[in-house]
Amino acid sequence: MREYLVTLLLAAALCYVITPYVRKWALHFGVVTEIRKRDIHVVPTPRWGGLAMWLAMTATFLIAQNLSLVGKSFGNDAQGIFLAGTFLVLLGMADDKYELDAITKLAGQALAAGILLLYGIQILWLPINGVTMLPPSVGQLLTVLVVLVTINAVNFIDGLDGLAAGIVAISSSAFFAFAYLLAVVYGFNRAGAPSLITAITIGVCLGFLPHNSHPARIFMGDSGSMFLGLMLAASAITLTGQVDPNAITEEKLGPALLPLLLPFAVLAIPLADLISAIIRRIRAGKSPFSSDKEHMHHRIMRAGNSQTRTAAIMYLWTATIAFPVTVSAFAPLWIAGIVAMALAVTSFLVSSRGKVKA
């Protein structure tokens, strides 16, 4: 745990230091978000935050691979995730600069998923009638779908200062806790790569947040939201691939199967926003990739909340779902219920107080 904490803090410190330089580069190259009808920000703001995250991750990889324990996590999986993430950051940087069309971005996201497949990162089995091994083609298709859905869920939620970075940090924290405890408690010792990737993801989000919180001085852009979405999806898929289904006993069935559900639990709020946006736009006769001001955070703000409070509310909603699900894998359900209740009460109190008066 100590080395993972060192890795997390290193990623956070590097991202915090690197981000101002990336902001200057974005301003120099004119990568700036202008004010559009759907936007909440009122000042043109530079993008390319994903580049700062990628640089911090790369530097952390180079340093952390020399650690005695964490260094063992660097292998084929970590290399595949790094290359897929690098490709998406480059694609996102191009989109931040030139506003690529939705189909081009979707194709690029699928290609990034293909890079994961080339490195053997894919869903191998599902909990159907116990444990069912999937034909390679089915597993590959499901892998691509999980990657696409997760990336776009994070992308859709990135509409408020600090919102996406904070939600991904919370989601990654829940997933890191699960991956680490799975290795320690149940002996799935090869869970090191997911723990490493999520620790770095938490770190880059925490290092980026001081620059991205309201009022944001830089946006992560699609280079950041697609990168973070891929990190979460790849960590989950990697963990399921490292659990030997033949070694799963009835006692270990719940914790072993949870990696298939946890990504959807920790991203429940972004996923709900993604699904509702697609349904809303299709019903209105619009493209599901079009933009509007009816996202969850827009509606919370219209209820009288500031940007900062809106982000805090959505952080708490995310934690209310993510952490009890993680706790339920290693503790009695009543303990998970207490955690959920405490977070739900806190969320309610924050949501019902401090609204901006009209």
LINKAZI-V717826 format. One record per pair of residues at least 24 apart in sequence whose C-alpha atoms are under 8 Angstrom apart, sorted by the first residue. I is the first residue (numbers start at 1). J is the second residue. Records with the same first field share a line. If there is no record, write none. Layout:
BEGIN
I: J + J
END
This chain:
BEGIN
3: 67 + 69 + 70
4: 70 + 195 + 196 + 199
5: 199
7: 60 + 64 + 196 + 199 + 200 + 203
8: 199 + 200 + 201 + 202 + 203 + 204
9: 203
10: 60 + 203
11: 56 + 57 + 59 + 60 + 200 + 203 + 204 + 207
12: 56 + 200 + 202 + 203 + 204 + 205 + 206 + 207 + 208
13: 203 + 207
14: 56 + 59 + 60 + 204 + 207
15: 52 + 53 + 55 + 56 + 203 + 204 + 207 + 208
16: 204 + 207 + 208 + 210 + 211
18: 52 + 55 + 56
19: 49 + 52 + 53 + 208 + 211
20: 211
22: 48 + 49 + 51 + 52
23: 47 + 48 + 49 + 217 + 218
30: 97
31: 96 + 97
32: 96 + 97
38: 291 + 292 + 293
39: 159 + 293
40: 159 + 160
41: 160
45: 216 + 217 + 218 + 219
46: 217 + 218 + 219
47: 96 + 218 + 219 + 220 + 221
48: 93 + 96 + 218 + 219 + 220 + 221 + 222 + 223 + 224
49: 208 + 218 + 219 + 220 + 221 + 223 + 224
50: 89 + 92 + 93 + 220 + 221 + 222 + 223 + 224 + 225 + 227
51: 89 + 93 + 223 + 224
53: 204 + 205 + 208 + 224
54: 85 + 86 + 89
56: 204
57: 200 + 201 + 204
60: 200
70: 192 + 196
72: 192
73: 192 + 193 + 196
74: 193
75: 193
76: 119
77: 119 + 120 + 121 + 193 + 238
78: 193 + 197
80: 115 + 116 + 118 + 119 + 121
81: 116 + 231 + 234
83: 115
84: 112 + 113 + 115 + 116 + 230
85: 112 + 227 + 230 + 231
86: 227
87: 112
88: 112 + 223 + 226 + 227
89: 222 + 223 + 224 + 226 + 227
90: 223
91: 223
92: 221 + 222 + 223 + 224 + 226
93: 221 + 222 + 223
95: 222 + 223
96: 221 + 222 + 223
102: 289
106: 148
109: 147 + 148 + 151
110: 144 + 147 + 148
113: 143 + 144 + 147 + 148
114: 144
116: 234
121: 234 + 237 + 238 + 241
122: 237 + 238 + 241
123: 237 + 240 + 241
124: 240 + 241
125: 245
127: 257
131: 245
143: 237
146: 233
147: 229 + 230 + 233 + 234
149: 271
150: 229 + 230 + 232 + 233 + 267 + 271
151: 225 + 226 + 227 + 228 + 229 + 230 + 233
152: 226 + 229 + 274
153: 229 + 267 + 270 + 271 + 273 + 274
154: 225 + 226 + 228 + 229 + 270
155: 222 + 225 + 226 + 229
156: 270 + 273 + 274
157: 270 + 273 + 274 + 295
158: 225
159: 297
160: 297 + 307 + 311
161: 212 + 213 + 214 + 215 + 216 + 219 + 307 + 308 + 311
162: 209 + 212 + 213 + 214 + 216 + 311
163: 213 + 311 + 314 + 315
164: 225
165: 205 + 206 + 208 + 209
166: 205 + 206 + 209 + 315
167: 314 + 315 + 318
168: 201 + 202 + 205 + 228
169: 201 + 202 + 203 + 205 + 206
170: 202 + 266 + 315 + 318 + 319
171: 266 + 267 + 318 + 319 + 322
172: 198 + 199 + 201 + 202 + 232 + 266
173: 198 + 199 + 202
174: 266 + 322 + 323 + 326
175: 262 + 263 + 266 + 326
177: 326
178: 326 + 329
179: 239
181: 330
182: 255
186: 252
188: 242 + 243
190: 242
191: 239 + 242
193: 235 + 238 + 239
194: 235 + 236 + 238 + 239
195: 235
197: 231 + 235
198: 231 + 232 + 235
201: 228 + 231
213: 308
214: 307 + 308
232: 263
233: 263
236: 260 + 262 + 263
254: 329
255: 329 + 330
258: 329
262: 322 + 325 + 326
265: 321 + 322 + 325
266: 318 + 319 + 321 + 322 + 323
267: 318 + 322
268: 318 + 321
269: 314 + 317 + 318
303: 355
304: 355 + 356 + 357 + 358
305: 354 + 355 + 356
306: 355 + 356
309: 350 + 351
312: 350
313: 347 + 350 + 351
316: 343 + 344 + 346 + 347
317: 344 + 347
319: 343
320: 344 + 347
END
